[in-house]
Amino acid sequence: MSDDGNPYNSPATDTETKSNELTPSPTASWRLALTGATWSVVSTFPIAAITAFLFRFPVPFAGYLSGINAVLPAMIAVLFYGVLLGGFVLLGALGAIGGLVAAATFKSDQRRCGLVARLWAMLVSMTGVLILAVLDKIIGPW
């Protein structure tokens, strides 16, 4: 019997309740997509700074720079590549896909969803930065 006294309503079973709990809400999915997109774009700046400090990074109109003096120009170069060449669109899209996949994969654990979305976003950023750092080895001098 249901709680409202209507004999025609079937009582909720455990499987119905569990399936509703495991289905991510559209709001949670889009929130995780936005989290992934934001983290992929924002984390590119410190990752590029670390790459420039430890390895090298291509700075427009200056070539490959490395060391402590390359940290600030590398972050300005990220802004150049992201805004003028459209890199932020690609990074944001890939980060959003990671957030949506995390929402679909870890439906019941919101904490794990957020962690996986952020880790995916940072991996996307790291991949983009490292491709730029070794681009001359891939396509030749430019």
C-alpha positions as CSV (number, residue, x, y, z in Angstrom):
1,M,0.0,0.0,0.0
2,S,1.1,3.5,-0.6
3,D,1.3,6.2,2.0
4,D,-1.6,8.3,0.6
5,G,-4.1,5.4,1.0
6,N,-4.8,4.9,-2.7
7,P,-4.8,1.1,-3.3
8,Y,-4.1,1.6,-7.0
9,N,-0.7,3.1,-6.5
10,S,2.0,0.4,-6.2
11,P,4.6,0.8,-3.5
12,A,8.1,1.9,-4.6
13,T,10.5,-0.9,-4.7
14,D,14.1,-0.8,-3.8
15,T,15.3,-1.2,-7.4
16,E,13.2,1.8,-8.5
17,T,14.6,3.9,-5.7
18,K,18.2,2.8,-6.4
19,S,17.9,3.5,-10.2
20,N,16.6,7.0,-9.5
21,E,19.5,7.6,-7.1
22,L,22.1,6.4,-9.6
23,T,20.8,8.5,-12.5
24,P,22.7,11.8,-12.5
25,S,20.6,14.9,-12.7
26,P,21.0,17.1,-15.8
27,T,22.1,19.9,-13.6
28,A,24.9,17.8,-12.0
29,S,26.0,16.7,-15.4
30,W,26.2,20.2,-16.8
31,R,27.9,21.4,-13.6
32,L,30.6,18.8,-14.0
33,A,31.0,19.7,-17.7
34,L,31.5,23.3,-16.7
35,T,33.9,22.3,-14.0
36,G,35.9,20.3,-16.5
37,A,36.0,23.1,-19.0
38,T,37.0,25.7,-16.5
39,W,39.7,23.6,-14.9
40,S,41.2,22.7,-18.3
41,V,41.5,26.3,-19.3
42,V,42.7,27.7,-16.0
43,S,45.1,24.9,-15.2
44,T,46.9,25.6,-18.5
45,F,48.6,28.7,-17.1
46,P,50.4,27.0,-14.1
47,I,51.2,23.9,-16.2
48,A,52.8,26.1,-18.9
49,A,54.8,28.0,-16.3
50,I,56.1,24.8,-14.8
51,T,56.9,23.4,-18.2
52,A,58.8,26.6,-19.1
53,F,60.7,26.6,-15.9
54,L,61.7,22.9,-16.0
55,F,61.9,22.3,-19.8
56,R,60.9,24.9,-22.4
57,F,57.9,26.6,-23.9
58,P,57.4,28.4,-27.2
59,V,56.8,32.1,-26.8
60,P,55.5,34.0,-29.9
61,F,58.1,36.3,-31.4
62,A,60.7,35.0,-29.0
63,G,61.1,31.3,-29.7
64,Y,61.6,28.6,-27.1
65,L,62.4,30.0,-23.7
66,S,63.3,28.1,-20.5
67,G,64.2,28.8,-16.9
68,I,62.9,31.3,-14.4
69,N,62.9,34.1,-16.9
70,A,60.5,32.1,-19.2
71,V,57.7,31.7,-16.6
72,L,55.8,35.0,-17.2
73,P,56.3,35.0,-21.0
74,A,55.0,31.4,-21.1
75,M,51.8,32.4,-19.3
76,I,51.4,35.3,-21.7
77,A,52.0,32.9,-24.6
78,V,49.2,30.7,-23.2
79,L,46.9,33.7,-23.3
80,F,48.0,34.3,-26.9
81,Y,47.5,30.7,-28.0
82,G,44.3,30.3,-26.1
83,V,42.5,33.5,-27.2
84,L,43.9,34.3,-30.6
85,L,44.5,30.8,-32.0
86,G,41.4,29.2,-30.3
87,G,43.2,26.9,-27.9
88,F,40.8,27.6,-25.1
89,V,37.9,26.4,-27.2
90,L,39.5,23.1,-27.7
91,L,40.7,22.7,-24.1
92,G,37.2,23.7,-22.8
93,A,35.4,21.3,-25.1
94,L,37.7,18.4,-24.1
95,G,37.4,19.3,-20.4
96,A,33.6,19.4,-20.7
97,I,33.6,16.0,-22.3
98,G,35.7,14.7,-19.4
99,G,33.2,16.2,-16.9
100,L,30.2,14.6,-18.7
101,V,32.0,11.2,-18.8
102,A,32.8,11.5,-15.1
103,A,29.1,12.3,-14.4
104,A,28.0,9.2,-16.3
105,T,30.6,6.9,-14.9
106,F,30.5,7.7,-11.2
107,K,26.8,8.4,-10.8
108,S,26.5,7.9,-7.1
109,D,29.7,9.5,-5.8
110,Q,29.6,13.2,-6.4
111,R,33.0,13.7,-4.8
112,R,34.6,11.2,-7.1
113,C,32.8,12.8,-10.1
114,G,34.4,16.2,-9.3
115,L,37.8,14.7,-8.7
116,V,37.8,12.7,-12.0
117,A,36.5,15.8,-13.9
118,R,39.3,18.0,-12.5
119,L,42.0,15.3,-13.1
120,W,40.8,14.8,-16.7
121,A,40.9,18.6,-17.3
122,M,44.4,18.8,-16.0
123,L,45.5,15.9,-18.1
124,V,44.0,17.6,-21.2
125,S,45.9,20.8,-20.3
126,M,49.1,19.0,-19.7
127,T,48.9,17.2,-23.0
128,G,48.3,20.5,-24.9
129,V,51.2,22.2,-23.2
130,L,53.6,19.3,-23.8
131,I,52.6,19.1,-27.4
132,L,53.4,22.8,-27.8
133,A,56.7,22.3,-25.9
134,V,57.9,19.6,-28.4
135,L,56.1,20.8,-31.5
136,D,59.4,21.4,-33.4
137,K,60.3,17.8,-32.8
138,I,57.0,16.7,-34.3
139,I,56.6,19.0,-37.4
140,G,60.1,20.5,-37.6
141,P,61.3,24.0,-36.9
142,W,58.7,26.7,-37.2
